[in-house]
Amino acid sequence: MSNNSLYGIDIEKVVLASYISEPSLFISSKLEPDTFFFTFHKDLFKTLEKLCNNELPFEEPLIKKELGTNFNDKLFKEIINQKKTINIDKYENILIEFYEKRIINAKLEEITLKLQNTTIPEVKSLLLQEAQNMLSMNDYDLFEMEPISEIQEEQTEYICEDWLPIPRKTVSMIVANGGVGKSWIIIQLALRHLIKNPNEKVFAWLSEDPKGLSKHRAGLISNNILNKNIDDFSNFFVTGSEWEPFHIVEENGELNNKFELMKTKLKDCNIILLDPLIGFYGGNENSNSQARKFMQQFTRWAARENKTIIFIHHADKQGNGSRGASSLVDAVRLVYEIEVIEKNETDRKFKIGKDNYGVSNILNEKEFVRTVFPSSNKNNKRTRGKRRK
């Protein structure tokens, strides 16, 4: 196997340049330091990991300080002057394949040395054992390369484009303090989506409320805001506080294998709404490394299986953005922040806190008002069910 087929230095530069230019891409990275062939690139990736975990920007002085004597000004300038891409997934997959080829090549060289004084039965046994070891390596999705001239052009698609636009195949977040009506918002979002897309399926895990209360709220929204019958929404599936959500990342930072079971159960659902985010995250809320691992699972799931995932998340104590590690927000493509309007019981003020896909251009504004509660339901919006023990 030729050395040229075992690494791609220019591709490594594109990936690193893109991470530095857009740190949110790094949050969702599938790579590890050893995925890179060139030593300086490995060291730079490790440095970006450290800066990310410490909530520091990817700026040259900080990178230079962390690398110390390993910093190479010429090599760094080659990287930052390299072209960037937001379609990082294909480039990452190329580097992963190079990495696996290097592992296989090293194994073949090791086997060749062992063959010199080995009998045929021993050779067969050795080859079988090594083949099984190679098959146990992480299995990454294959990719295809196409000339850009032959790729069909497409633009970002949105759900609820005329009410609360959410980009498809991404992870988004709605942030607000308690009592603002977050659950009401995502119930209405789900119903509005299904009115226009009745053949799609929506799943909402509203873990703070009994499912009967969610049904009551959905009925009020359907009848009094949307002028629809709630019984027509047979593709809206709900789980409530009757089922305790499980932690996808445990307290020790390890992934819970139940997540794969969850993905299988929801394989037919197009839209997935999870309320609240912290109910599914058992790691240290302020740890960027653990938060990054948590969010990576959802960004990959959304991209690879065409899921639109929306988290409900609590604002910080001061009401200035979301609480917890910055990696939680860094990994999503859109954030809506919700505020109460004084002396207004039915409407809420929406602000776009993060907008990677240009939602503000669709709405022609970054702040707007939407009706969240039916006017005849002023008292019901604050009712809460009790969690079943």
C-alpha positions as CSV (number, residue, x, y, z in Angstrom):
1,M,0.0,0.0,0.0
2,S,1.6,3.3,-1.1
3,N,2.2,6.1,1.5
4,N,0.0,8.5,-0.6
5,S,-3.0,6.3,0.1
6,L,-2.4,6.4,3.8
7,Y,-2.7,10.1,4.6
8,G,-4.0,13.5,3.2
9,I,-2.0,16.4,4.5
10,D,-4.0,19.0,2.6
11,I,-7.3,17.5,3.9
12,E,-5.9,17.7,7.4
13,K,-5.2,21.4,6.8
14,V,-8.7,22.1,5.5
15,V,-10.3,20.4,8.6
16,L,-8.1,22.2,11.1
17,A,-8.6,25.6,9.3
18,S,-12.3,25.1,9.4
19,Y,-12.3,24.2,13.1
20,I,-10.3,27.4,13.9
21,S,-12.5,29.5,11.7
22,E,-15.8,28.1,13.1
23,P,-15.3,26.5,16.5
24,S,-18.9,25.1,16.5
25,L,-17.6,22.6,13.9
26,F,-15.0,21.4,16.4
27,I,-17.7,20.7,19.0
28,S,-19.2,18.1,16.7
29,S,-15.9,16.7,15.5
30,K,-15.7,12.9,15.0
31,L,-11.9,12.9,15.0
32,E,-9.3,12.1,17.6
33,P,-5.6,13.3,17.7
34,D,-4.3,10.0,16.2
35,T,-6.7,10.4,13.2
36,F,-4.1,13.0,11.9
37,F,-1.0,11.8,10.3
38,F,1.2,14.9,10.5
39,T,2.7,15.4,14.0
40,F,2.1,19.2,14.1
41,H,-1.6,18.6,13.1
42,K,-2.0,16.1,16.0
43,D,-0.5,18.5,18.4
44,L,-2.7,21.4,17.1
45,F,-5.9,19.2,17.4
46,K,-4.9,18.4,21.1
47,T,-4.5,22.1,21.7
48,L,-7.9,22.9,20.3
49,E,-9.4,20.3,22.5
50,K,-7.8,21.9,25.6
51,L,-8.9,25.4,24.6
52,C,-12.5,24.2,24.0
53,N,-12.6,22.4,27.3
54,N,-11.4,25.6,29.1
55,E,-14.0,27.7,27.2
56,L,-11.2,29.7,25.4
57,P,-11.3,31.1,21.9
58,F,-9.3,29.5,19.1
59,E,-7.0,32.5,18.7
60,E,-3.4,32.4,17.6
61,P,-1.7,33.8,20.8
62,L,-3.5,31.2,22.9
63,I,-2.7,28.4,20.5
64,K,0.9,29.4,20.4
65,K,1.1,29.6,24.2
66,E,-0.4,26.1,24.6
67,L,1.8,24.5,21.9
68,G,5.0,26.1,23.4
69,T,8.1,24.9,21.7
70,N,6.0,22.7,19.4
71,F,4.5,25.7,17.7
72,N,5.6,26.2,14.1
73,D,4.8,29.6,12.6
74,K,5.2,28.5,9.0
75,L,3.0,25.4,9.4
76,F,0.4,27.3,11.3
77,K,0.1,30.0,8.6
78,E,-0.3,27.2,6.0
79,I,-3.3,26.0,7.9
80,I,-5.1,29.3,8.6
81,N,-4.5,30.3,4.9
82,Q,-6.1,27.1,3.7
83,K,-9.6,27.0,2.3
84,K,-12.4,26.4,4.8
85,T,-15.6,24.4,4.6
86,I,-18.8,24.0,6.6
87,N,-19.4,20.6,5.1
88,I,-16.9,19.1,7.4
89,D,-18.4,15.7,7.6
90,K,-17.1,14.4,4.3
91,Y,-13.6,15.6,5.1
92,E,-13.6,14.0,8.5
93,N,-14.7,10.7,7.0
94,I,-11.8,10.8,4.5
95,L,-9.3,11.3,7.4
96,I,-11.0,8.4,9.3
97,E,-10.6,6.1,6.4
98,F,-6.9,7.1,6.0
99,Y,-6.4,6.4,9.7
100,E,-8.0,2.9,9.5
101,K,-5.9,2.1,6.4
102,R,-2.7,3.0,8.4
103,I,-3.8,0.6,11.2
104,I,-4.4,-2.2,8.7
105,N,-1.1,-1.5,6.9
106,A,0.8,-1.7,10.2
107,K,-0.9,-5.0,11.0
108,L,0.0,-6.4,7.6
109,E,3.6,-5.5,8.0
110,E,3.6,-7.1,11.5
111,I,2.0,-10.3,10.0
112,T,4.6,-10.4,7.3
113,L,7.4,-10.5,9.8
114,K,5.7,-13.3,11.8
115,L,5.3,-15.5,8.6
116,Q,9.0,-16.2,8.2
117,N,9.1,-19.1,10.7
118,T,5.4,-20.1,10.8
119,T,3.6,-23.2,9.5
120,I,0.6,-22.9,7.1
121,P,-2.0,-23.9,9.7
122,E,-0.4,-21.3,12.1
123,V,-0.5,-18.7,9.2
124,K,-4.2,-19.4,8.6
125,S,-5.0,-19.1,12.3
126,L,-3.0,-15.9,12.6
127,L,-4.8,-14.3,9.6
128,L,-8.2,-15.3,10.9
129,Q,-7.4,-13.8,14.3
130,E,-6.1,-10.5,12.9
131,A,-9.1,-10.3,10.5
132,Q,-11.5,-10.5,13.4
133,N,-9.5,-7.9,15.3
134,M,-9.8,-5.5,12.3
135,L,-13.5,-6.1,12.0
136,S,-13.9,-5.0,15.6
137,M,-12.5,-1.6,14.8
138,N,-15.0,1.3,14.9
139,D,-17.2,1.1,11.8
140,Y,-17.7,4.6,10.3
141,D,-20.1,5.4,7.5
142,L,-18.6,5.2,4.0
143,F,-18.6,8.3,1.8
144,E,-18.7,9.2,-1.8
145,M,-16.8,11.9,-3.6
146,E,-18.6,13.8,-6.5
147,P,-17.4,16.5,-8.8
148,I,-19.1,19.7,-7.6
149,S,-20.4,20.3,-11.1
150,E,-22.5,17.2,-10.8
151,I,-23.9,17.8,-7.3
152,Q,-27.6,18.9,-7.2
153,E,-27.8,22.3,-5.5
154,E,-30.0,22.5,-2.5
155,Q,-30.9,25.0,0.2
156,T,-31.6,24.6,3.9
157,E,-35.1,23.4,4.5
158,Y,-37.1,24.5,7.6
159,I,-40.0,23.3,9.5
160,C,-42.7,25.8,10.7
161,E,-41.1,28.4,8.4
162,D,-44.0,30.9,8.7
163,W,-44.2,30.6,12.6
164,L,-41.0,29.5,14.2
165,P,-38.5,28.4,11.6
166,I,-36.3,25.5,12.6
167,P,-33.6,24.1,10.1
168,R,-34.0,20.4,9.3
169,K,-31.3,17.8,9.9
170,T,-29.9,19.9,12.7
171,V,-30.0,20.3,16.5
172,S,-31.7,23.5,17.7
173,M,-32.5,24.9,21.2
174,I,-35.3,26.9,22.9
175,V,-34.1,28.7,26.0
176,A,-36.2,30.3,28.7
177,N,-36.8,30.6,32.4
178,G,-39.4,28.5,34.2
179,G,-43.0,29.5,33.8
180,V,-42.6,31.1,30.4
181,G,-44.4,28.4,28.5
182,K,-41.7,26.4,26.8
183,S,-43.8,23.2,26.7
184,W,-46.7,25.1,25.2
185,I,-44.4,26.4,22.5
186,I,-43.0,23.1,21.4
187,I,-46.5,21.5,21.5
188,Q,-47.8,24.2,19.1
189,L,-44.6,23.8,17.0
190,A,-45.4,20.1,16.6
191,L,-49.0,20.7,15.7
192,R,-48.2,23.4,13.2
193,H,-45.6,21.2,11.5
194,L,-48.1,18.2,11.2
195,I,-50.8,20.4,9.7
196,K,-48.4,21.0,6.8
197,N,-46.7,17.6,6.9
198,P,-49.4,15.1,8.0
199,N,-47.4,12.1,6.9
200,E,-44.4,12.9,9.1
201,K,-44.1,11.8,12.7
202,V,-43.2,14.0,15.7
203,F,-42.1,12.7,19.1
204,A,-42.0,14.9,22.2
205,W,-40.6,13.7,25.5
206,L,-42.1,16.3,27.9
207,S,-40.6,14.8,31.0
208,E,-41.8,17.5,33.5
209,D,-45.5,17.0,32.8
210,P,-47.9,14.0,32.8
211,K,-48.9,13.1,29.3
212,G,-52.6,13.8,30.1
213,L,-51.7,17.4,30.9
214,S,-49.8,17.7,27.6
215,K,-52.9,16.3,25.8
216,H,-55.0,18.9,27.5
217,R,-52.7,21.7,26.4
218,A,-52.5,20.3,22.9
219,G,-56.3,20.3,22.7
220,L,-56.6,23.9,23.8
221,I,-54.0,25.0,21.3
222,S,-55.7,23.0,18.5
223,N,-59.2,24.3,19.2
224,N,-58.5,27.9,20.2
225,I,-55.4,28.9,18.2
226,L,-55.2,26.5,15.2
227,N,-58.9,25.8,14.7
228,K,-58.2,22.1,14.5
229,N,-59.4,18.9,16.2
230,I,-56.7,17.4,18.4
231,D,-57.8,13.9,17.4
232,D,-56.6,14.5,13.9
233,F,-53.0,14.5,15.0
234,S,-52.4,10.8,15.1
235,N,-48.7,11.2,14.1
236,F,-47.9,13.3,17.3
237,F,-46.4,10.9,19.9
238,V,-45.8,12.0,23.5
239,T,-44.0,10.6,26.5
240,G,-44.5,12.4,29.8
241,S,-43.3,12.4,33.4
242,E,-44.7,8.8,33.8
243,W,-41.3,7.7,32.4
244,E,-38.1,9.0,34.0
245,P,-35.7,10.2,31.3
246,F,-32.4,8.4,31.3
247,H,-29.0,10.1,31.2
248,I,-27.3,9.8,27.8
249,V,-24.1,10.9,29.4
250,E,-23.6,9.6,32.9
251,E,-22.1,11.4,35.9
252,N,-18.7,9.9,35.1
253,G,-18.8,11.2,31.5
254,E,-19.5,7.8,30.0
255,L,-22.1,7.2,27.3
256,N,-25.2,5.3,28.2
257,N,-25.9,2.4,25.7
258,K,-29.6,3.0,26.1
259,F,-29.1,5.9,23.6
260,E,-28.8,3.4,20.7
261,L,-32.1,1.8,21.8
262,M,-33.7,5.2,21.9
263,K,-32.5,5.9,18.3
264,T,-33.9,2.6,17.2
265,K,-37.3,3.3,18.8
266,L,-37.5,6.7,17.1
267,K,-36.2,5.6,13.7
268,D,-39.5,6.5,12.0
269,C,-39.8,9.9,13.7
270,N,-38.8,13.0,11.7
271,I,-39.0,15.6,14.5
272,I,-37.8,15.0,18.0
273,L,-38.5,17.4,20.9
274,L,-36.8,16.8,24.3
275,D,-37.8,18.8,27.4
276,P,-35.7,19.7,29.3
277,L,-32.2,19.1,28.1
278,I,-30.8,18.6,31.6
279,G,-33.2,15.7,32.1
280,F,-31.1,13.7,29.6
281,Y,-27.7,14.9,30.6
282,G,-26.2,13.4,33.7
283,G,-22.7,14.8,33.3
284,N,-21.2,17.9,34.9
285,E,-23.4,20.7,33.6
286,N,-20.4,23.1,33.5
287,S,-17.9,20.6,31.8
288,N,-17.3,21.5,28.2
289,S,-15.7,18.1,27.4
290,Q,-18.7,16.2,28.8
291,A,-21.2,18.6,27.2
292,R,-19.4,18.3,23.9
293,K,-19.7,14.4,24.1
294,F,-23.4,14.7,24.9
295,M,-24.2,17.1,22.0
296,Q,-22.0,15.1,19.5
297,Q,-24.4,12.2,19.8
298,F,-27.4,14.4,18.7
299,T,-25.6,16.3,16.0
300,R,-24.4,13.1,14.4
301,W,-27.9,11.5,14.7
302,A,-29.5,14.5,13.1
303,A,-27.1,14.7,10.2
304,R,-26.9,11.0,9.5
305,E,-30.5,9.9,9.9
306,N,-32.3,13.1,8.8
307,K,-33.6,14.0,12.2
308,T,-34.7,17.5,13.3
309,I,-33.9,17.7,17.1
310,I,-35.0,20.5,19.4
311,F,-34.0,20.8,23.0
312,I,-35.8,22.8,25.6
313,H,-33.2,24.3,28.0
314,H,-33.3,26.5,31.0
315,A,-31.9,30.0,31.0
316,D,-29.2,31.0,33.5
317,K,-30.1,32.6,36.8
318,Q,-29.7,36.1,35.4
319,G,-31.8,35.2,32.3
320,N,-28.8,35.9,30.0
321,G,-28.7,33.0,27.7
322,S,-28.6,29.3,28.5
323,R,-27.2,27.8,31.7
324,G,-24.3,25.4,31.9
325,A,-21.3,24.7,29.6
326,S,-20.9,26.8,26.5
327,S,-20.5,23.6,24.4
328,L,-24.2,23.0,24.8
329,V,-25.0,26.1,22.7
330,D,-21.9,25.8,20.5
331,A,-23.1,22.5,19.1
332,V,-26.5,23.7,18.0
333,R,-27.3,25.7,14.8
334,L,-30.1,27.9,16.1
335,V,-31.1,29.2,19.6
336,Y,-34.4,31.0,20.4
337,E,-34.6,32.9,23.7
338,I,-38.1,33.5,25.1
339,E,-39.2,36.3,27.4
340,V,-42.4,37.3,29.1
341,I,-44.2,40.4,27.9
342,E,-45.5,42.5,30.7
343,K,-49.3,42.6,31.1
344,N,-49.7,40.1,28.2
345,E,-51.0,36.7,29.2
346,T,-51.1,35.1,25.7
347,D,-48.0,36.3,23.8
348,R,-44.3,35.8,24.3
349,K,-41.3,37.7,22.9
350,F,-38.8,35.6,20.9
351,K,-35.2,36.6,20.3
352,I,-32.8,34.8,18.0
353,G,-29.7,34.1,20.2
354,K,-27.7,32.1,17.6
355,D,-28.4,31.9,13.9
356,N,-26.0,29.8,11.8
357,Y,-28.6,29.2,9.0
358,G,-30.0,32.7,8.5
359,V,-33.4,32.3,10.1
360,S,-33.5,36.1,10.8
361,N,-33.4,36.6,7.0
362,I,-36.6,34.5,6.6
363,L,-38.3,36.4,9.4
364,N,-36.8,39.8,8.4
365,E,-36.2,40.4,12.1
366,K,-34.3,39.0,15.1
367,E,-37.0,39.7,17.7
368,F,-40.7,39.0,17.3
369,V,-43.9,38.1,19.2
370,R,-45.9,34.9,18.9
371,T,-49.2,33.8,20.5
372,V,-48.3,30.9,22.8
373,F,-51.4,30.5,25.1
374,P,-55.1,30.5,24.1
375,S,-56.8,33.7,25.5
376,S,-59.4,31.6,27.3
377,N,-56.6,29.6,29.2
378,K,-54.9,32.2,31.3
379,N,-54.8,30.0,34.4
380,N,-54.0,26.6,32.9
381,K,-50.6,27.6,31.5
382,R,-49.0,27.3,34.9
383,T,-50.5,24.0,35.9
384,R,-48.0,21.2,36.5
385,G,-48.5,17.5,37.0
386,K,-46.8,15.4,39.7
387,R,-44.1,13.0,38.7
388,R,-45.0,9.3,39.3
389,K,-42.7,7.8,41.9
